[in-house]
């Protein structure tokens, strides 16, 4: 989780779209840039949030 408005700020900081930031923060991408985005988000007050995955029958 990241404070409101910080996702757009990260996009501007790294020169990428909000979708790129969103994908990085949700571990949809695993690139060096995605890792930098995640580390910066943590430094700016972001928190790691895990969701449990329900098993489908």
Secondary structure as UniProt FT lines:
FT   TURN            4..5
FT   HELIX           6..14
FT   HELIX           18..25
FT   TURN            26..27
FT   HELIX           32..43
FT   TURN            44..45
//
